[in-house]
Amino acid sequence: MFVGHAALAFALVASVALASGWDADRVFAVGFLAAGFATLPDVDMAYAVVGVAGVVGGDSLTLASAFWSTGNLVHRAVTHSLVLAGPVALLAALRTAAAHRVRWLSVPLAVLVVGAVGAVSGALGTMVTLLFVLGAVALGEVVARHTSLGIRHVFVAGLVGLLSHPFGDLLTGEPPAMFYPIDVTLVGERLALSADPTLHLLGAFGVELVTIWAAVIVGCAVAGLRPTTAIRPRATLGAGYAASIVLIPAPTLDLSYPFVFTVLCVGALGLRPRIRFENARRPTIESPGWLPALVTGLSAITVAWLAYGLVYVVVG
């Protein structure tokens, strides 16, 4: 759901900004800012590098297992807290203030956040929170230097990104500690789309595809583009991915990598250049262009997902 978090936040914030009459540059700026904040909570997975570094000579599945088993020691706790979302979004917003004194109010706020978490979770929690806070500060600095967005806009975009992220994780793993450091459980178990673990994984993948399509459609609306006219017929070739059902293990949340990596490779169909044979001796090769490449690749992945799911239901 890494991409889905960003796509959902972008679609939500950019669509509201577009409906409010903002110009395209500002809509994209606030939309991408929300997307950046929506991916920021997963900075806690940086600790997973420790686990991967300890695996020598392992295959890809072993490395993936080490990555997640180590990362999950701290994943979906501090950075996924709805309680901390407000202070972290605020300190990023303060970095965009024109007044120097206001900008530096972010420093004691950052120290307060890191110190509070450290008192509860010790050194590991402090390290993760420090990365979280530094990421928010970095986003604020980028906004201050390259956009005209104000404190209020940055704060709201930050809140949307940070608050939406934990809910996006309810389909794919252990529910986040949404009220950390308060010992209150909002959701105790992962939301199941199906009792069949493969259908659940396919459903979660479908939800992510929907959020990505929403972001693409909103982005095209902002830019005045029509994505449907850019989809190339070769996207239908993604249906051939259904044959992989006999080649790779049935995907589940515990073993999703073979399916996810291979189905995403189907998106390369969008990158195929266009070859014209107007001159028999020298055929011309044309780049597909970024929009046709994007929507054709995404369409091919969507077709592949639908075809695989249909065959699994019929055969399985």
C-alpha positions as CSV (number, residue, x, y, z in Angstrom):
1,M,0.0,0.0,0.0
2,F,3.0,2.3,-0.1
3,V,1.9,3.9,-3.4
4,G,-1.8,3.8,-2.4
5,H,-1.2,6.0,0.7
6,A,0.3,8.7,-1.5
7,A,-2.3,8.3,-4.2
8,L,-5.3,8.6,-1.9
9,A,-3.9,11.7,-0.1
10,F,-3.1,13.4,-3.5
11,A,-6.6,12.6,-4.9
12,L,-8.4,13.9,-1.8
13,V,-6.4,17.1,-1.3
14,A,-5.9,18.0,-5.0
15,S,-9.6,17.4,-5.8
16,V,-10.7,19.8,-3.1
17,A,-8.1,22.4,-4.2
18,L,-9.3,22.1,-7.8
19,A,-12.9,22.5,-6.8
20,S,-11.9,25.6,-4.8
21,G,-10.7,27.3,-8.0
22,W,-6.9,27.0,-7.4
23,D,-4.6,27.2,-10.3
24,A,-2.9,24.1,-11.5
25,D,0.5,24.8,-10.0
26,R,-0.9,25.3,-6.5
27,V,-3.2,22.3,-6.8
28,F,-0.2,20.0,-7.7
29,A,1.9,21.6,-5.0
30,V,-0.6,20.9,-2.2
31,G,-1.6,17.5,-3.7
32,F,2.0,16.3,-3.8
33,L,2.6,17.7,-0.3
34,A,-0.2,15.6,1.0
35,A,1.2,12.6,-0.8
36,G,4.5,13.2,0.8
37,F,3.0,13.3,4.2
38,A,1.0,10.2,3.5
39,T,4.2,8.2,2.8
40,L,6.2,9.7,5.7
41,P,4.8,7.3,8.4
42,D,6.6,4.5,6.7
43,V,9.9,6.0,7.5
44,D,9.8,3.7,10.5
45,M,10.7,0.9,8.1
46,A,14.2,2.3,7.9
47,Y,15.0,0.0,10.9
48,A,14.3,-3.0,8.7
49,V,17.7,-2.4,7.0
50,V,19.2,-3.8,10.2
51,G,17.5,-7.1,9.5
52,V,18.4,-7.2,5.9
53,A,22.1,-6.4,6.7
54,G,22.2,-9.5,8.9
55,V,21.2,-11.8,6.1
56,V,24.2,-13.0,4.1
57,G,23.7,-14.9,0.9
58,G,20.0,-15.3,1.2
59,D,17.5,-15.4,-1.7
60,S,15.0,-12.6,-2.4
61,L,12.2,-14.2,-0.3
62,T,14.6,-14.6,2.6
63,L,15.7,-11.0,2.3
64,A,12.0,-9.9,2.1
65,S,11.1,-11.9,5.2
66,A,14.0,-10.5,7.1
67,F,13.0,-7.0,6.0
68,W,9.5,-7.2,7.3
69,S,10.2,-9.2,10.4
70,T,12.7,-6.7,11.6
71,G,10.8,-3.6,10.5
72,N,7.6,-4.8,12.2
73,L,9.3,-4.4,15.6
74,V,8.6,-0.7,15.3
75,H,6.3,-0.5,12.3
76,R,2.8,1.0,12.7
77,A,3.3,2.5,16.1
78,V,4.9,5.9,16.7
79,T,4.6,7.2,13.1
80,H,1.1,5.9,12.7
81,S,-0.3,7.6,15.7
82,L,-3.4,9.9,15.2
83,V,-2.3,11.6,18.4
84,L,1.1,12.6,17.0
85,A,-0.2,13.6,13.5
86,G,-1.3,17.1,14.6
87,P,2.0,18.1,16.3
88,V,4.1,16.7,13.4
89,A,2.0,18.4,10.8
90,L,2.2,21.7,12.8
91,L,6.0,21.6,13.1
92,A,6.3,21.1,9.3
93,A,3.8,24.0,8.8
94,L,5.8,26.3,11.1
95,R,8.9,25.8,8.9
96,T,7.0,27.7,6.1
97,A,6.3,30.8,8.2
98,A,7.7,34.1,6.9
99,A,8.7,35.3,10.4
100,H,11.9,33.9,11.6
101,R,10.7,33.6,15.2
102,V,7.7,31.6,14.2
103,R,9.8,29.3,12.1
104,W,12.0,28.4,15.0
105,L,9.0,27.5,17.2
106,S,9.2,24.2,15.3
107,V,12.4,23.3,17.2
108,P,11.0,23.1,20.8
109,L,7.9,21.4,19.4
110,A,10.1,18.8,17.7
111,V,12.1,18.3,20.9
112,L,8.9,17.9,22.8
113,V,7.6,15.2,20.4
114,V,10.9,13.2,20.3
115,G,11.3,13.5,24.1
116,A,7.8,12.4,24.9
117,V,8.1,9.3,22.7
118,G,11.5,8.6,24.1
119,A,10.2,8.6,27.6
120,V,7.6,6.0,26.6
121,S,9.4,3.8,24.1
122,G,13.1,4.2,24.9
123,A,16.0,4.5,22.4
124,L,14.4,2.7,19.5
125,G,11.3,4.8,19.7
126,T,13.4,7.9,19.9
127,M,15.3,7.0,16.8
128,V,12.2,6.4,14.8
129,T,10.5,9.5,16.0
130,L,13.6,11.6,15.1
131,L,13.5,10.3,11.6
132,F,9.8,11.0,11.5
133,V,10.3,14.6,12.7
134,L,13.2,15.3,10.4
135,G,11.1,14.1,7.5
136,A,8.4,16.5,8.4
137,V,10.8,19.3,8.7
138,A,12.3,18.5,5.3
139,L,8.9,18.6,3.7
140,G,8.2,22.0,5.3
141,E,11.5,23.3,4.0
142,V,10.8,22.2,0.5
143,V,7.4,23.9,0.6
144,A,8.9,27.1,1.9
145,R,11.5,27.3,-0.8
146,H,9.6,26.1,-3.8
147,T,5.9,26.9,-3.3
148,S,3.7,29.8,-2.2
149,L,1.6,27.6,0.2
150,G,1.0,29.1,3.6
151,I,1.1,27.6,7.1
152,R,-2.6,26.7,7.1
153,H,-2.4,24.9,3.8
154,V,0.7,22.9,4.8
155,F,-0.9,22.0,8.1
156,V,-4.1,20.8,6.5
157,A,-2.3,18.8,3.8
158,G,-0.1,17.3,6.5
159,L,-3.1,16.3,8.6
160,V,-4.8,14.6,5.6
161,G,-1.7,12.7,4.7
162,L,-0.8,11.6,8.2
163,L,-4.3,10.8,9.3
164,S,-5.3,8.9,6.2
165,H,-2.2,6.6,6.3
166,P,-3.1,4.4,9.3
167,F,-6.5,3.6,7.9
168,G,-5.0,2.5,4.7
169,D,-3.0,-0.2,6.6
170,L,-6.0,-1.9,8.0
171,L,-6.2,-4.3,5.1
172,T,-2.6,-5.4,4.9
173,G,-1.2,-6.2,8.3
174,E,-1.5,-5.7,12.0
175,P,-3.6,-2.7,12.8
176,P,-1.6,0.4,13.7
177,A,-1.4,1.7,17.3
178,M,-3.5,4.7,16.3
179,F,-3.7,6.3,19.7
180,Y,0.0,5.8,20.7
181,P,1.2,6.5,23.3
182,I,-2.2,6.2,24.9
183,D,-3.1,2.5,25.6
184,V,-6.4,2.5,23.6
185,T,-7.1,0.1,20.8
186,L,-9.3,1.6,18.0
187,V,-9.2,-1.5,15.7
188,G,-8.0,-4.8,17.1
189,E,-7.8,-6.9,14.0
190,R,-7.0,-6.6,10.4
191,L,-10.1,-6.0,8.2
192,A,-10.8,-9.1,6.1
193,L,-12.2,-8.7,2.6
194,S,-12.5,-12.5,2.3
195,A,-12.0,-15.6,4.4
196,D,-9.8,-16.8,1.5
197,P,-6.3,-15.3,2.1
198,T,-5.7,-15.1,-1.7
199,L,-8.9,-13.3,-2.4
200,H,-8.2,-10.9,0.5
201,L,-4.8,-10.1,-1.0
202,L,-6.3,-9.6,-4.5
203,G,-9.0,-7.4,-2.9
204,A,-6.4,-5.2,-1.1
205,F,-4.4,-4.9,-4.3
206,G,-7.6,-3.8,-6.1
207,V,-8.2,-1.1,-3.5
208,E,-4.7,0.2,-4.1
209,L,-5.4,0.2,-7.9
210,V,-8.5,2.2,-7.3
211,T,-6.7,4.9,-5.3
212,I,-4.0,5.1,-8.0
213,W,-6.6,5.5,-10.7
214,A,-8.2,8.2,-8.6
215,A,-5.0,10.1,-8.4
216,V,-4.3,9.8,-12.1
217,I,-7.8,11.0,-13.0
218,V,-7.6,14.0,-10.6
219,G,-4.1,14.8,-11.9
220,C,-5.3,14.7,-15.5
221,A,-8.3,16.9,-14.6
222,V,-5.9,19.5,-13.1
223,A,-3.6,19.4,-16.1
224,G,-6.5,19.5,-18.6
225,L,-5.7,16.0,-20.0
226,R,-8.0,13.1,-21.0
227,P,-6.4,9.8,-19.8
228,T,-8.9,7.6,-21.7
229,T,-7.7,8.8,-25.1
230,A,-4.1,7.9,-24.2
231,I,-4.7,4.2,-23.4
232,R,-3.2,2.0,-26.1
233,P,-4.9,-1.3,-27.2
234,R,-1.8,-3.3,-26.0
235,A,-3.0,-2.9,-22.5
236,T,-5.4,-5.8,-23.1
237,L,-2.3,-8.1,-23.3
238,G,-2.2,-7.9,-19.6
239,A,-4.9,-10.6,-19.6
240,G,-2.1,-13.1,-20.4
241,Y,-0.9,-12.7,-16.9
242,A,-3.7,-15.1,-15.8
243,A,-1.4,-17.9,-17.0
244,S,1.0,-17.2,-14.1
245,I,-1.5,-18.9,-11.8
246,V,0.3,-22.2,-12.6
247,L,3.8,-20.6,-12.3
248,I,3.7,-18.7,-9.0
249,P,2.3,-19.6,-5.5
250,A,-1.2,-18.4,-4.8
251,P,-0.5,-14.9,-3.2
252,T,-1.3,-14.1,0.4
253,L,-0.2,-11.4,2.7
254,D,2.5,-13.7,4.0
255,L,3.7,-14.5,0.5
256,S,2.7,-11.6,-1.8
257,Y,6.1,-10.8,-3.3
258,P,6.1,-13.1,-6.3
259,F,2.6,-11.9,-7.4
260,V,3.1,-8.2,-6.7
261,F,6.5,-8.0,-8.4
262,T,5.5,-9.9,-11.5
263,V,2.1,-8.2,-11.9
264,L,3.8,-4.8,-11.7
265,C,6.2,-5.9,-14.5
266,V,3.1,-6.1,-16.7
267,G,3.1,-2.3,-16.6
268,A,6.1,-2.3,-18.9
269,L,3.7,-2.8,-21.7
270,G,3.1,1.0,-21.5
271,L,6.7,1.7,-22.1
272,R,6.9,-0.1,-25.5
273,P,7.9,2.5,-28.2
274,R,5.8,3.0,-31.3
275,I,7.5,1.7,-34.5
276,R,6.4,3.1,-37.8
277,F,7.4,1.6,-41.2
278,E,6.8,4.5,-43.4
279,N,10.3,4.0,-44.7
280,A,11.1,0.4,-45.3
281,R,14.9,0.9,-44.8
282,R,14.6,3.0,-41.7
283,P,11.6,2.5,-39.5
284,T,11.0,5.3,-37.1
285,I,10.8,4.6,-33.4
286,E,8.6,7.0,-31.3
287,S,8.5,7.3,-27.6
288,P,5.1,6.5,-26.2
289,G,5.0,9.7,-24.2
290,W,4.6,9.9,-20.5
291,L,0.8,9.9,-20.3
292,P,0.2,7.0,-22.7
293,A,3.0,5.1,-21.0
294,L,1.4,5.7,-17.6
295,V,-2.2,5.0,-18.3
296,T,-1.5,2.1,-20.7
297,G,0.8,0.5,-18.1
298,L,-1.7,1.0,-15.3
299,S,-4.5,-0.4,-17.5
300,A,-2.4,-3.4,-18.3
301,I,-1.8,-4.1,-14.6
302,T,-5.5,-3.6,-13.9
303,V,-6.4,-6.1,-16.7
304,A,-3.8,-8.5,-15.4
305,W,-5.3,-8.3,-11.9
306,L,-8.8,-8.8,-13.1
307,A,-7.8,-11.8,-15.3
308,Y,-5.8,-13.4,-12.5
309,G,-8.6,-13.0,-10.0
310,L,-11.2,-14.4,-12.4
311,V,-9.1,-17.5,-13.2
312,Y,-8.4,-18.0,-9.5
313,V,-12.1,-17.9,-8.7
314,V,-13.0,-20.3,-11.5
315,V,-10.1,-22.7,-11.1
316,G,-9.5,-22.3,-7.3
